[in-house]
Amino acid sequence: MKVDKNFIDIDGINTAYIKREGGEKIVLILHGWGAYIESIMPIFNAIPEHYTVYAYDAPGFGDSEAPKEVMGTYDYYSFLLKFLEKFNIKRATFIGHSFGGKTLTILGARNKNLIDKLVLIDASGVIPKRKLSYYAKVYSFKAAKKLYMLTHGNDDKALSKFYKNHGSDDYKAAEGIMRKCFVKVVNESTREEFKNIEAETLLIWGDKDDATPLYMGKIFEKEIKNSGLVVLEDAGHYSYLDKFGQFRAVINSFLD
């Protein structure tokens, strides 16, 4: 899907964004980790036409420049605030998928005056439950890394080759500074922010989501006061794609 993007300098980062003109009410959409504007275009196109809609490629994704320093979740939140300031957005409805939703939990807790409504789709932010098999895998990984360093050295080139062969899919897909960003982000929880969110919040989850499982959505619903959870059956982590018709109906009902 080809999308015509504009570019603007935000905090020294050449940032790709799109805007659809509508009425006075504004919606801003944030994509997930490893994604970009194109991946959330179904959400963008589902928003009623009387809304003005924005979306941008976060630093290091899509057509936006990579950050010059390592960014964590709270840094991406700060970047969002600078985007809002750049476009003089005083109040909006915010929609975030996965990591975008995680970023919005901070905004919802700390900048309540900016938010009309909040929509979190298959959001991250809750550190996953760890099974025994996970720890066995982690310890095996660390042992393999130590052995690799003994036999191949521990310079950047050798470590990069090791992680390319043994790291997670997201880690393998990341390059340069974005790998360090990924390591920082994946270990950050924003759960402590949930209790401070006051905006009316719609939670949309796929019941087959294996990246941010449904039990996480139930934690969001329990700890965000004014929230409701809609579960889309037979939908995965990209629930808005798997069940687009239902998703669009739910979004339109919530917005209007």
C-alpha positions in Angstrom: 0.0 0.0 0.0 1.6 3.3 -1.1 0.8 6.3 1.1 1.8 9.8 0.2 3.6 11.1 3.2 4.8 14.6 4.3 7.8 15.3 6.4 8.5 17.6 9.3 11.4 18.1 11.6 10.6 17.1 15.2 13.3 17.3 17.8 16.0 17.0 15.1 14.4 13.9 13.5 13.0 14.0 10.0 9.5 12.6 10.6 7.1 11.1 8.1 3.4 11.8 8.7 0.0 11.9 7.0 -3.0 14.1 7.7 -6.6 13.9 6.4 -8.5 17.1 6.7 -12.0 16.9 8.4 -13.8 18.8 11.0 -12.6 20.4 14.3 -12.4 17.1 16.2 -9.1 15.3 15.9 -7.9 11.7 15.9 -4.3 10.7 16.2 -3.2 7.1 15.5 0.0 5.5 16.7 1.4 2.3 15.2 3.1 -0.6 17.0 6.7 -1.6 17.3 8.3 -2.6 14.0 5.4 -1.1 12.1 4.7 2.2 10.3 1.9 4.3 8.9 0.9 1.8 6.2 0.2 -0.9 8.8 -2.4 1.2 10.5 -4.1 2.6 7.4 -7.2 0.3 8.0 -7.7 2.2 11.3 -7.0 5.5 9.6 -9.6 4.8 6.9 -12.2 3.6 9.5 -12.4 7.0 11.2 -15.5 9.0 10.1 -14.8 11.7 7.6 -15.9 14.5 9.9 -12.7 14.0 11.9 -9.3 15.4 11.1 -6.9 12.4 11.3 -3.1 12.3 11.9 -0.6 9.4 11.9 3.2 9.4 11.9 6.1 7.0 11.5 7.7 6.9 15.0 11.5 7.5 15.1 13.3 4.6 13.6 10.3 3.2 11.7 8.9 3.5 8.3 10.2 6.6 6.5 11.2 8.5 9.7 14.8 8.9 10.7 16.3 6.7 13.4 16.9 8.5 16.8 20.4 9.6 17.5 20.2 8.2 21.0 18.6 5.2 22.5 14.9 5.8 23.1 12.6 3.9 25.6 8.8 4.0 25.9 8.9 7.3 27.9 11.1 8.9 25.2 8.6 7.9 22.5 5.9 9.5 24.7 7.9 12.7 24.9 8.2 12.6 21.1 4.4 12.4 20.9 4.1 15.5 23.0 6.5 17.3 20.6 4.4 16.2 17.6 1.3 17.6 19.2 3.0 20.9 20.0 4.3 21.1 16.4 0.8 20.9 15.0 -0.8 22.9 17.8 -3.1 20.0 18.8 -4.7 20.9 22.1 -7.1 18.0 22.4 -7.8 14.8 20.5 -9.0 11.2 20.6 -5.9 8.9 20.6 -5.8 5.4 19.1 -2.8 3.1 19.6 -2.0 -0.4 18.5 0.4 -2.6 20.5 3.4 -0.4 21.4 1.5 2.7 20.3 -1.1 1.8 22.9 1.6 1.4 25.5 2.8 4.9 24.7 -0.7 6.2 25.1 -1.1 4.8 28.6 1.5 7.3 29.7 -0.2 10.2 27.9 -3.6 9.1 29.4 -2.2 9.2 32.9 -0.1 12.4 32.7 -1.8 14.6 30.1 -5.5 14.2 30.8 -6.3 17.6 29.4 -5.2 16.5 26.0 -7.6 13.6 25.6 -11.2 13.3 24.5 -11.2 9.5 24.3 -8.7 6.7 24.3 -8.6 3.5 22.2 -6.0 0.8 22.9 -5.8 -2.1 20.5 -3.9 -5.2 21.5 -1.8 -2.9 23.6 1.5 -3.7 25.3 2.6 -2.3 28.7 2.1 -5.3 30.9 5.2 -7.4 31.5 4.2 -11.0 30.4 3.9 -13.9 32.8 7.0 -16.0 32.6 6.8 -19.8 32.4 9.6 -22.1 33.4 10.3 -22.8 29.8 11.0 -19.1 29.3 13.7 -19.0 32.0 15.2 -22.2 30.6 15.4 -20.5 27.2 16.9 -17.3 28.6 19.6 -19.2 30.6 20.4 -21.3 27.5 20.7 -18.2 25.4 23.1 -16.6 27.9 25.2 -19.7 28.1 25.3 -19.9 24.3 26.3 -16.2 24.2 29.1 -16.7 26.7 30.5 -19.7 24.8 30.2 -17.8 21.5 32.2 -14.9 23.0 34.9 -17.2 24.2 35.4 -18.7 20.8 34.6 -15.7 18.5 35.5 -12.6 20.6 33.2 -10.0 22.1 33.6 -7.1 19.7 30.5 -5.5 18.1 30.8 -7.5 14.8 30.9 -10.8 16.6 28.0 -10.0 18.9 26.0 -8.6 16.0 26.4 -12.0 14.2 25.4 -13.9 17.4 22.2 -11.9 17.9 21.3 -12.2 14.2 21.4 -16.0 14.5 19.9 -16.4 18.0 17.8 -13.3 18.9 14.0 -12.8 18.8 12.3 -12.0 15.5 11.9 -8.4 16.5 15.5 -8.2 17.6 16.7 -9.7 14.3 14.6 -7.3 12.4 16.0 -4.3 14.2 19.3 -2.7 13.1 21.8 -0.4 14.7 20.5 1.8 17.5 17.0 0.4 17.1 18.2 -2.9 18.6 19.2 -1.1 21.8 15.8 0.7 21.7 14.0 -2.6 21.4 15.9 -4.1 24.4 15.0 -1.1 26.5 11.3 -0.9 25.5 10.6 -4.6 25.8 11.7 -4.6 29.5 9.6 -1.5 30.4 6.1 -1.7 32.0 3.7 1.1 32.0 1.2 -0.7 34.3 1.7 1.8 37.1 0.2 4.4 34.9 -3.2 2.6 34.3 -4.8 3.7 37.6 -4.3 7.4 36.7 -6.1 7.2 33.4 -9.5 9.0 33.6 -10.5 9.3 29.9 -13.2 7.1 28.5 -11.2 4.2 27.2 -12.1 1.5 24.6 -10.0 -1.7 24.7 -10.1 -3.9 21.6 -8.4 -7.3 21.7 -8.1 -10.4 19.6 -8.9 -13.5 21.5 -6.1 -15.3 19.6 -3.5 -12.6 20.3 -0.2 -14.4 21.1 1.9 -11.2 21.3 -0.1 -9.4 24.0 -2.5 -12.2 25.1 -6.1 -11.5 26.1 -5.3 -11.8 29.9 -3.4 -8.5 29.5 -6.5 -6.8 28.0 -8.4 -7.9 31.1 -5.7 -6.3 33.3 -6.1 -3.1 31.4 -9.9 -3.2 31.9 -9.6 -3.9 35.6 -7.1 -1.2 36.3 -8.2 1.6 34.0 -11.3 3.0 35.7 -13.5 4.2 32.9 -12.8 1.4 30.4 -14.6 -1.3 28.5 -13.1 -4.4 26.7 -14.4 -5.6 23.3 -13.0 -9.0 22.4 -12.9 -9.9 18.7 -13.2 -13.6 18.2 -10.7 -15.6 16.0 -8.5 -12.5 15.8 -4.8 -12.2 16.6 -2.5 -9.4 17.5 -3.6 -7.4 14.5 -7.3 -7.8 15.5 -8.3 -4.7 13.5 -7.2 -6.5 10.3 -8.5 -10.0 11.1 -12.0 -8.7 11.9 -12.1 -5.3 10.2 -15.8 -5.1 9.7 -16.5 -5.6 13.4 -13.6 -3.4 14.3 -14.9 -0.5 12.2 -18.4 -0.9 13.7 -17.0 -0.7 17.2 -14.8 2.3 16.5 -17.6 4.2 14.8 -20.0 3.5 17.7 -17.4 4.6 20.3 -16.4 7.8 18.4 -20.0 9.0 17.7 
